[in-house]
Amino acid sequence: MAKYKYSDHLVLSEVAAFDKQWLPGQVPPNAGIYRCRTCGDEIAVGKRQAIPPSHHEHRVLGPVVWQMLVFAQEHPK
């Protein structure tokens, strides 16, 4: 589970981008922290970077599917 120390740098958001699921090799539009829905592993993905195609495998658990936990906002307002 992602952790943070300074809550004043995070904002609760209900944007649909958090609901999208990503497969290995796909390129999400947002840089941020992504969590595997199957095993709970977390990774950081940079802007315009693909989800790692072979970051890890699940032999018994099921498919590797990523969902955004936190996105890095460019030029915060």
Rosetta constraint file for C-alpha pairs under 8 A:
AtomPair CA 1 CA 40 HARMONIC 7.33 0.50
AtomPair CA 1 CA 42 HARMONIC 7.70 0.50
AtomPair CA 2 CA 42 HARMONIC 7.70 0.50
AtomPair CA 2 CA 69 HARMONIC 7.73 0.50
AtomPair CA 6 CA 10 HARMONIC 7.63 0.50
AtomPair CA 7 CA 11 HARMONIC 7.92 0.50
AtomPair CA 14 CA 18 HARMONIC 7.49 0.50
AtomPair CA 16 CA 20 HARMONIC 7.03 0.50
AtomPair CA 17 CA 68 HARMONIC 7.51 0.50
AtomPair CA 18 CA 67 HARMONIC 6.76 0.50
AtomPair CA 18 CA 68 HARMONIC 5.33 0.50
AtomPair CA 18 CA 69 HARMONIC 6.72 0.50
AtomPair CA 19 CA 67 HARMONIC 6.99 0.50
AtomPair CA 19 CA 68 HARMONIC 7.59 0.50
AtomPair CA 20 CA 67 HARMONIC 6.32 0.50
AtomPair CA 20 CA 68 HARMONIC 7.54 0.50
AtomPair CA 21 CA 65 HARMONIC 6.36 0.50
AtomPair CA 21 CA 66 HARMONIC 5.56 0.50
AtomPair CA 21 CA 67 HARMONIC 4.93 0.50
AtomPair CA 21 CA 68 HARMONIC 7.74 0.50
AtomPair CA 22 CA 26 HARMONIC 6.36 0.50
AtomPair CA 22 CA 28 HARMONIC 7.29 0.50
AtomPair CA 22 CA 51 HARMONIC 7.69 0.50
AtomPair CA 22 CA 65 HARMONIC 5.72 0.50
AtomPair CA 22 CA 66 HARMONIC 4.90 0.50
AtomPair CA 22 CA 67 HARMONIC 6.27 0.50
AtomPair CA 23 CA 51 HARMONIC 7.20 0.50
AtomPair CA 23 CA 64 HARMONIC 6.73 0.50
AtomPair CA 23 CA 65 HARMONIC 5.20 0.50
AtomPair CA 23 CA 66 HARMONIC 6.24 0.50
AtomPair CA 24 CA 50 HARMONIC 7.60 0.50
AtomPair CA 24 CA 51 HARMONIC 5.13 0.50
AtomPair CA 24 CA 52 HARMONIC 5.63 0.50
AtomPair CA 24 CA 53 HARMONIC 4.41 0.50
AtomPair CA 24 CA 54 HARMONIC 6.98 0.50
AtomPair CA 24 CA 55 HARMONIC 7.96 0.50
AtomPair CA 24 CA 64 HARMONIC 7.12 0.50
AtomPair CA 24 CA 65 HARMONIC 7.27 0.50
AtomPair CA 24 CA 66 HARMONIC 7.76 0.50
AtomPair CA 25 CA 50 HARMONIC 5.31 0.50
AtomPair CA 25 CA 51 HARMONIC 5.02 0.50
AtomPair CA 25 CA 52 HARMONIC 5.71 0.50
AtomPair CA 25 CA 53 HARMONIC 4.49 0.50
AtomPair CA 26 CA 50 HARMONIC 5.26 0.50
AtomPair CA 26 CA 51 HARMONIC 5.63 0.50
AtomPair CA 27 CA 48 HARMONIC 6.36 0.50
AtomPair CA 27 CA 49 HARMONIC 5.80 0.50
AtomPair CA 27 CA 50 HARMONIC 4.15 0.50
AtomPair CA 27 CA 51 HARMONIC 6.13 0.50
AtomPair CA 28 CA 48 HARMONIC 7.09 0.50
AtomPair CA 28 CA 49 HARMONIC 7.47 0.50
AtomPair CA 28 CA 50 HARMONIC 6.88 0.50
AtomPair CA 28 CA 51 HARMONIC 7.56 0.50
AtomPair CA 29 CA 47 HARMONIC 6.93 0.50
AtomPair CA 29 CA 48 HARMONIC 6.48 0.50
AtomPair CA 30 CA 46 HARMONIC 7.75 0.50
AtomPair CA 30 CA 47 HARMONIC 5.99 0.50
AtomPair CA 30 CA 48 HARMONIC 7.61 0.50
AtomPair CA 30 CA 71 HARMONIC 6.07 0.50
AtomPair CA 30 CA 72 HARMONIC 7.00 0.50
AtomPair CA 31 CA 44 HARMONIC 7.58 0.50
AtomPair CA 31 CA 45 HARMONIC 5.35 0.50
AtomPair CA 31 CA 46 HARMONIC 4.58 0.50
AtomPair CA 31 CA 47 HARMONIC 4.41 0.50
AtomPair CA 31 CA 48 HARMONIC 7.39 0.50
AtomPair CA 31 CA 49 HARMONIC 7.86 0.50
AtomPair CA 31 CA 71 HARMONIC 5.67 0.50
AtomPair CA 31 CA 72 HARMONIC 5.47 0.50
AtomPair CA 32 CA 44 HARMONIC 5.62 0.50
AtomPair CA 32 CA 45 HARMONIC 5.46 0.50
AtomPair CA 32 CA 46 HARMONIC 6.58 0.50
AtomPair CA 32 CA 47 HARMONIC 7.95 0.50
AtomPair CA 32 CA 68 HARMONIC 6.95 0.50
AtomPair CA 32 CA 69 HARMONIC 7.45 0.50
AtomPair CA 32 CA 70 HARMONIC 5.42 0.50
AtomPair CA 32 CA 71 HARMONIC 4.06 0.50
AtomPair CA 32 CA 72 HARMONIC 5.11 0.50
AtomPair CA 33 CA 42 HARMONIC 6.67 0.50
AtomPair CA 33 CA 43 HARMONIC 5.62 0.50
AtomPair CA 33 CA 44 HARMONIC 4.50 0.50
AtomPair CA 33 CA 45 HARMONIC 6.32 0.50
AtomPair CA 33 CA 68 HARMONIC 5.97 0.50
AtomPair CA 33 CA 69 HARMONIC 5.57 0.50
AtomPair CA 33 CA 70 HARMONIC 5.18 0.50
AtomPair CA 33 CA 71 HARMONIC 6.38 0.50
AtomPair CA 34 CA 42 HARMONIC 5.56 0.50
AtomPair CA 34 CA 43 HARMONIC 5.37 0.50
AtomPair CA 34 CA 44 HARMONIC 6.24 0.50
AtomPair CA 34 CA 45 HARMONIC 7.17 0.50
AtomPair CA 34 CA 66 HARMONIC 5.91 0.50
AtomPair CA 34 CA 67 HARMONIC 5.31 0.50
AtomPair CA 34 CA 68 HARMONIC 4.26 0.50
AtomPair CA 34 CA 69 HARMONIC 5.44 0.50
AtomPair CA 34 CA 70 HARMONIC 7.20 0.50
AtomPair CA 35 CA 40 HARMONIC 5.77 0.50
AtomPair CA 35 CA 41 HARMONIC 5.65 0.50
AtomPair CA 35 CA 42 HARMONIC 4.34 0.50
AtomPair CA 35 CA 43 HARMONIC 6.52 0.50
AtomPair CA 35 CA 66 HARMONIC 5.33 0.50
AtomPair CA 35 CA 67 HARMONIC 5.34 0.50
AtomPair CA 35 CA 68 HARMONIC 6.27 0.50
AtomPair CA 35 CA 69 HARMONIC 6.45 0.50
AtomPair CA 36 CA 40 HARMONIC 4.95 0.50
AtomPair CA 36 CA 41 HARMONIC 5.29 0.50
AtomPair CA 36 CA 42 HARMONIC 6.30 0.50
AtomPair CA 36 CA 64 HARMONIC 6.31 0.50
AtomPair CA 36 CA 65 HARMONIC 5.44 0.50
AtomPair CA 36 CA 66 HARMONIC 4.42 0.50
AtomPair CA 36 CA 67 HARMONIC 6.44 0.50
AtomPair CA 37 CA 64 HARMONIC 7.34 0.50
AtomPair CA 37 CA 65 HARMONIC 5.69 0.50
AtomPair CA 37 CA 66 HARMONIC 5.88 0.50
AtomPair CA 37 CA 67 HARMONIC 6.65 0.50
AtomPair CA 38 CA 61 HARMONIC 6.72 0.50
AtomPair CA 38 CA 62 HARMONIC 6.56 0.50
AtomPair CA 38 CA 63 HARMONIC 6.92 0.50
AtomPair CA 38 CA 64 HARMONIC 6.37 0.50
AtomPair CA 38 CA 65 HARMONIC 6.74 0.50
AtomPair CA 39 CA 61 HARMONIC 7.42 0.50
AtomPair CA 45 CA 49 HARMONIC 6.27 0.50
AtomPair CA 45 CA 50 HARMONIC 7.24 0.50
AtomPair CA 45 CA 51 HARMONIC 6.57 0.50
AtomPair CA 56 CA 64 HARMONIC 7.86 0.50
AtomPair CA 57 CA 63 HARMONIC 7.94 0.50
AtomPair CA 57 CA 64 HARMONIC 6.85 0.50
AtomPair CA 58 CA 62 HARMONIC 5.84 0.50
AtomPair CA 58 CA 63 HARMONIC 6.50 0.50
AtomPair CA 58 CA 64 HARMONIC 6.85 0.50
